[in-house]
C-alpha cells in the first residue's frame, strides 16, 4: 500500500500502474487520458462540510457575511437537491 497527500501524486502513481484511488473528479485536468481512466462513482458520494474560523479573533465583516451565506438554512425559492 502506498499513501500520499496530494491528488497530483495520486494521479501520477495511478498512471504508473501503482494502483487505484478514489479522488475528486476535478483531477481530470491532471491526468493523461491515455494512461488513466476517470470513472464517476454511482451513486454519487456526498459528505457534510463545515466552516472553520478563529474562535479567538472575530473574522472580518466580509468573512462573516460569507460564513452566514454558507451556513444559512435554505429558504423558499432556493435550489433543491
Secondary structure, DSSP 8 states (H G I E B T S, - for coil): ----S-HHHHHHHHHTTS------GGGGGGS-TTT------SS-----------SSS---HHHHHHHHHHHS---TTS---
